[in-house]
């Protein structure tokens, strides 16, 4: 992927730096996979930068900022290093230490279903909604793991803390295995039903990250 394309992806999703909120002013490394905010000096990386066919889905903090940020936030940011977070997380990231830690806990650890998003009517057939759901979720890194006539279930892999996993492998293999098995997965369930007034769609999720994706999907469908 070219340097300019990598920069354009960052500007597209982050017209302001996700950490210091300065207007986009990015420099790209020769490898084209590390981007630096020239204001706060934070560096970001993404596997998505490597493939010119892919959009930006996940972004990692390669190194924390060195300026423009409250020092109390640096320790929390360091814990986020080299972990991929969905672009929605970065776009809505809190800059208060306590709020950010709470946001991280929710993003990583919610395992119970959240309240379902409101049912919405659309002027599309059930099959058309299902096709759009598959296309939308696949483009954002989700995979279809179950499908019936009216229900589609998507999953975005395990929500792992890479540092904990590596330490577990180095010092306690059994602990790493258990951690992997119990790690949360982002899940979106799309329920589609036909009514006299149109096609009714409802999404149920288990994490705030998944809920943001599901809500964006609903917003992308044409209303009746």
Secondary structure by P-SEA (a helix, b strand, c coil): ccaaaaaaaaaaccccccccccccccccccccccccccccbbbbbbcccccccccccbbbccccccccccccaaaaaaaaccccccaaaaaaccccaaaaaaaaaaacccccccccccbbbbcccaaaaaaaaaaaaaaaccccccccccbbbbbcccccaaaaaaaaaaccaaaaaaaaaacccbbbbbbbbbccccbbbbbbbccaaaaaaaaaaaaacccc
